[in-house]
Amino acid sequence: MEPSTPSGVTRDPGGGEANDARVVHLTIPAKAEYITLCRLALTGLARVRPFTEEVLADLKLALTEAASNSIRHAYGRDEEGHVQIAYELQPDRIAIEVVDDGEGFDPALEGETGGDLTEGGLGIAIIRSIADEFELASRPGVRGSRLRFVKVLA
């Protein structure tokens, strides 16, 4: 079991100076109207580790695109599902991971340029332009996709 702080924020069990991460987990129904909750959680984290307004706006945009892609592509119109978001806050960076257990995708279709998975949209390209690190993968052995991006907080 992972240790928790009194606020319910999970501390990374590694602890110590080298790994002083706090991880907040949020699970939302795969419905567009719940994306606001993802953004509100991020705004709340900006009070724990302040970001510039520009960085916060960029992170909100990237998170909105990531969550929207999961909601739009993971589940059919009538299929129920959930999207899990993990916010890992470290002294010098924030990592955001968006995971679903929907249809997944064929990584070979993404291509070398990391083409967008949305229908005519620029979601993945926007996230890549904002993030300092970016990962997108189908989840091996299980259904779904995992998108993770990191922003260094100078």
WONOR-V744292 format. One line per field, one symbol per residue. burial: 1 if it has 16 or more other ideal C-beta (glycine too) atoms within 10 Angstrom, else 0. A space follows every 10 residues. Layout:
burial->???
This chain:
burial->0000000001 0100000000 1111010101 0001100110 1100110000 1000110111 1111111111 1111100000 1111111111 0011111111 1101100001 0000011100 0011011101 1001010100 0001111111 1010
